[in-house]
Amino acid sequence: MDATNSVSKGVFVFKNEATRAKGRKKVQSCSSFLDASTTNQLWFRMYKKHWERTWNMIIKLQTSSYSKIIGDLLKFIESCQKVNQYEGCLPTAALLTGFNQNDHWSQFEKLADDIQNNTFSIVVLLPARDGANLKQAVETIVERCVESQSKDRNVEKQFRKNQFNLDVLEAWYQEAHARRDVKPNLVIIVPDFESFNTTVLQDLIIILDSYATKLPFVLVFGVATDISTIHSVLPYHVTSKIKISVFQSEPSTTNLNNILNEVLLTPYCPFHLSSKVFKLLVDIFLFYDFSVNGFIQGFKYALMDHYFQKSINGLSAVIDDERQLTAIVHELSPSELEQIRQLPSFRPYVESLQNPQEVIDLLTDDDHLKRSLTPMIMQVHNYWFTFHCALHVLHTLVSDLPKAPLGKQIRELYCLCVASDVTKLSEFKECIQLLSFLSKEEMLQKIQQVLDVILIWVERNDQLSIEGCLVYDVVPVEEMANGLVVLSDELVAANHDPIVSEKQHDKSSFLSPHMGRQELREKLLTAAKHSKSESAVTKAIERIMEYFVKHIFCRYLRPATSETVPLVELFLYNDSTYLRQHIVGAPRAAVHIALNNPQYYTQCDCCTLDESSCIVPSLPDLSIAYKLHLECGRMINLFDWLQAFRTILEDANKDGVEQQVDPIIQARFTRVVAEMQFLGFIKTSKTKTDHVTRLTW
């Protein structure tokens, strides 16, 4: 809809954004709306502890990944400060950020803070919304430069917003920094280069260049696509006035893979997502917004919902040692212990026990169940430890195979392994066949890479032991390494000389008058297989692949089900339908529900409807107009619509005499028609002035 073109005719008031309030309100610290009875519950305490630890690990990882690009940008800005004279062009940094648009603003806010804190510069963030025209862009730059350096607000108040221009900035800059030997740079950051008005940006660069001899401007462009975008948007006479230095930030996909590999898909984050839930979050990331922050918030919502569903899910939180786990178990009430007994995975565990008395105690004695929960939960922790170790081993083997049948990323393997037995997949068998074709040197290199991965897991466990945290059972991991070392020694000692088969097949044994065609075919295939000359290297590689499949993948990459892992429901979140409803927006359905049945959201008694098609006068005006428009066809007569609206709001004339429409009702109707047009349900008709066209069906 146009800014001032509406079905309703009237006066539209636009507030002056430059007008400032006389006093600035202090920002109130947001306190939690949860009461003490909620925050003291087990599920909330465990959720808060788990999320804080996970978030700190993510922040630490992102800080380390951003440190290099931020360090290079800071060096670039410092080098611009050392140049005392203008070199004929504006120093410009083009930061290639990728398509993660939702994360750009937070990234550039952090970049602005780092530049402000680590260099002698005045930093201005100039998004596209603050540069709709040249005047607004210049006013924003000048105002924020003055704001950033003025500790006293009275200095800022001596100028009105429409008085901010580059001459004022030049005079203020010379007055504020005249006595300094080294003067600060004026860093202007444009976080959304593609969204900026092209004409405004061209004129702004030319104007800044004209003042560059007196004001040391440095430009930073946030480019989401490619460096060629700058040259396609800016003509030559503009690009000739800027000297571009390109900085490549980490792509959002790489950033997400690092977070998954180092934080979320590790045993140190015991909360795990099922295949459907994980695939939902990844698909939203890959096919919607490339937002790492959006993925993290979706993961956080799943974590919160998992703990909120049942208080016993708090047993799956991050723990420091077994004593802390034991203390948590002793907090469980009898009803919560009964919930544990009703878990689908609890029954197979009880049925697997050989001692009948122990079975009776687990089902009837709460104290005995509490004593048994600690080793059971530790068993699940150790399961995830070996599962992720075997997952990284499989990724090391198959990530660089031709066409990558199982995928190239850990997240792709995780979806397959957590959903079903990966060893039964045709893609897995294809990968094993490709690995068996490797040469001796390539196989030894693969084994060395696998041993390095296993060593990392052992070292992580040792580091946890030093820190006094939870220590996992590393015996299975050490057995993997020992078995691979023995087999690799055999492969090193093996040679390529063919092994002569001792068994000789008599050709006459194939010929028999009563032999069928199928039997003859099987005997020929068997003879052909045995007649192949195999070397010791081939035999050793076969034993290595058999060891990988039977002793590592079949044993430790089995999916977590109620039949195999006790209490797995406490660690695995699989409600993908509920998660989709809350993180995937459906605005059209939400608007329809809100207008067709307002009581769904308002929860007020006056809007209660016996049927969804009912219309009562207590409904909001917009809801009444919306429900009436649903009864119309493609063209809606405004007069008929008004009469129906009026009939709902006031009693009909008993004598049938048409009365004058109440001006208040007419004004209310005019307002709701404008709101319906704003929401996109109707539009004005060019053929009939007294009709509107319905846009939704």
Rosetta blueprint (number, residue, H / E / L):
1 M L
2 D L
3 A L
4 T L
5 N L
6 S L
7 V L
8 S L
9 K L
10 G L
11 V L
12 F L
13 V L
14 F L
15 K L
16 N L
17 E L
18 A L
19 T L
20 R L
21 A L
22 K L
23 G L
24 R L
25 K L
26 K L
27 V L
28 Q L
29 S L
30 C L
31 S L
32 S L
33 F L
34 L L
35 D L
36 A H
37 S H
38 T H
39 T H
40 N L
41 Q L
42 L H
43 W H
44 F H
45 R H
46 M H
47 Y H
48 K H
49 K H
50 H H
51 W H
52 E H
53 R H
54 T H
55 W H
56 N H
57 M H
58 I H
59 I H
60 K H
61 L H
62 Q H
63 T H
64 S H
65 S H
66 Y H
67 S H
68 K H
69 I H
70 I H
71 G H
72 D H
73 L H
74 L H
75 K H
76 F H
77 I H
78 E H
79 S H
80 C H
81 Q H
82 K H
83 V L
84 N L
85 Q L
86 Y L
87 E L
88 G L
89 C L
90 L E
91 P E
92 T E
93 A E
94 A E
95 L E
96 L E
97 T L
98 G L
99 F L
100 N L
101 Q H
102 N H
103 D H
104 H H
105 W H
106 S H
107 Q H
108 F H
109 E H
110 K H
111 L H
112 A H
113 D H
114 D H
115 I H
116 Q H
117 N H
118 N H
119 T L
120 F L
121 S E
122 I E
123 V E
124 V E
125 L E
126 L L
127 P L
128 A H
129 R H
130 D H
131 G L
132 A L
133 N L
134 L H
135 K H
136 Q H
137 A H
138 V H
139 E H
140 T H
141 I H
142 V H
143 E H
144 R H
145 C H
146 V H
147 E H
148 S H
149 Q H
150 S L
151 K L
152 D L
153 R H
154 N H
155 V H
156 E H
157 K H
158 Q L
159 F L
160 R L
161 K H
162 N H
163 Q H
164 F L
165 N L
166 L H
167 D H
168 V H
169 L H
170 E H
171 A H
172 W H
173 Y H
174 Q H
175 E H
176 A H
177 H L
178 A L
179 R L
180 R L
181 D L
182 V L
183 K L
184 P L
185 N E
186 L E
187 V E
188 I E
189 I E
190 V E
191 P L
192 D L
193 F L
194 E L
195 S L
196 F L
197 N L
198 T H
199 T H
200 V H
201 L H
202 Q H
203 D H
204 L H
205 I H
206 I H
207 I H
208 L H
209 D H
210 S H
211 Y L
212 A L
213 T L
214 K L
215 L L
216 P L
217 F E
218 V E
219 L E
220 V E
221 F E
222 G E
223 V E
224 A L
225 T L
226 D L
227 I L
228 S H
229 T H
230 I H
231 H H
232 S H
233 V H
234 L L
235 P L
236 Y H
237 H H
238 V H
239 T H
240 S L
241 K L
242 I E
243 K E
244 I E
245 S E
246 V E
247 F E
248 Q E
249 S L
250 E L
251 P L
252 S H
253 T H
254 T H
255 N H
256 L H
257 N H
258 N H
259 I H
260 L H
261 N H
262 E H
263 V H
264 L H
265 L L
266 T L
267 P L
268 Y L
269 C L
270 P L
271 F L
272 H E
273 L E
274 S L
275 S H
276 K H
277 V H
278 F H
279 K H
280 L H
281 L H
282 V H
283 D H
284 I H
285 F H
286 L H
287 F H
288 Y H
289 D H
290 F L
291 S L
292 V H
293 N H
294 G H
295 F H
296 I H
297 Q H
298 G H
299 F H
300 K H
301 Y H
302 A H
303 L H
304 M H
305 D H
306 H H
307 Y H
308 F H
309 Q H
310 K L
311 S H
312 I H
313 N H
314 G H
315 L H
316 S H
317 A L
318 V L
319 I L
320 D L
321 D L
322 E H
323 R H
324 Q H
325 L H
326 T H
327 A H
328 I H
329 V H
330 H H
331 E L
332 L L
333 S L
334 P H
335 S H
336 E H
337 L H
338 E H
339 Q H
340 I H
341 R H
342 Q L
343 L L
344 P L
345 S L
346 F H
347 R H
348 P H
349 Y H
350 V H
351 E H
352 S L
353 L L
354 Q L
355 N L
356 P H
357 Q H
358 E H
359 V H
360 I H
361 D H
362 L H
363 L H
364 T H
365 D L
366 D H
367 D H
368 H H
369 L H
370 K H
371 R H
372 S H
373 L H
374 T H
375 P H
376 M H
377 I H
378 M H
379 Q H
380 V H
381 H H
382 N H
383 Y H
384 W H
385 F H
386 T H
387 F H
388 H H
389 C H
390 A H
391 L H
392 H H
393 V H
394 L H
395 H H
396 T H
397 L H
398 V H
399 S L
400 D L
401 L L
402 P L
403 K L
404 A L
405 P L
406 L L
407 G L
408 K L
409 Q L
410 I H
411 R H
412 E H
413 L H
414 Y H
415 C H
416 L H
417 C H
418 V H
419 A H
420 S L
421 D L
422 V H
423 T H
424 K H
425 L L
426 S H
427 E H
428 F H
429 K H
430 E H
431 C H
432 I H
433 Q H
434 L H
435 L H
436 S H
437 F L
438 L L
439 S L
440 K H
441 E H
442 E H
443 M H
444 L H
445 Q H
446 K H
447 I H
448 Q H
449 Q H
450 V H
451 L H
452 D H
453 V H
454 I H
455 L H
456 I H
457 W H
458 V H
459 E H
460 R H
461 N H
462 D H
463 Q H
464 L H
465 S H
466 I H
467 E H
468 G L
469 C L
470 L L
471 V L
472 Y L
473 D L
474 V L
475 V H
476 P H
477 V H
478 E H
479 E H
480 M H
481 A H
482 N H
483 G H
484 L H
485 V H
486 V H
487 L H
488 S H
489 D H
490 E H
491 L H
492 V H
493 A H
494 A L
495 N L
496 H L
497 D L
498 P E
499 I E
500 V L
501 S L
502 E L
503 K L
504 Q L
505 H L
506 D L
507 K H
508 S H
509 S H
510 F H
511 L L
512 S L
513 P L
514 H L
515 M L
516 G L
517 R H
518 Q H
519 E H
520 L H
521 R H
522 E H
523 K H
524 L H
525 L H
526 T H
527 A H
528 A H
529 K H
530 H H
531 S H
532 K L
533 S L
534 E E
535 S E
536 A H
537 V H
538 T H
539 K H
540 A H
541 I H
542 E H
543 R H
544 I H
545 M H
546 E H
547 Y H
548 F H
549 V H
550 K H
551 H H
552 I H
553 F H
554 C H
555 R H
556 Y H
557 L L
558 R L
559 P L
560 A L
561 T L
562 S L
563 E L
564 T L
565 V L
566 P L
567 L L
568 V H
569 E H
570 L H
571 F L
572 L E
573 Y E
574 N L
575 D L
576 S H
577 T H
578 Y H
579 L H
580 R H
581 Q H
582 H H
583 I H
584 V L
585 G L
586 A L
587 P H
588 R H
589 A H
590 A H
591 V H
592 H H
593 I H
594 A H
595 L H
596 N H
597 N L
598 P L
599 Q H
600 Y H
601 Y H
602 T H
603 Q L
604 C L
605 D H
606 C H
607 C H
608 T L
609 L L
610 D L
611 E L
612 S L
613 S L
614 C L
615 I L
616 V L
617 P L
618 S L
619 L L
620 P L
621 D H
622 L H
623 S H
624 I H
625 A H
626 Y H
627 K H
628 L H
629 H H
630 L L
631 E L
632 C L
633 G L
634 R L
635 M E
636 I E
637 N E
638 L H
639 F H
640 D H
641 W H
642 L H
643 Q H
644 A H
645 F H
646 R H
647 T H
648 I H
649 L H
650 E L
651 D L
652 A L
653 N L
654 K L
655 D L
656 G L
657 V L
658 E L
659 Q L
660 Q L
661 V L
662 D L
663 P H
664 I H
665 I H
666 Q H
667 A H
668 R H
669 F H
670 T H
671 R H
672 V H
673 V H
674 A H
675 E H
676 M H
677 Q H
678 F H
679 L H
680 G L
681 F L
682 I E
683 K E
684 T E
685 S L
686 K L
687 T L
688 K L
689 T L
690 D L
691 H E
692 V E
693 T E
694 R E
695 L L
696 T L
697 W L
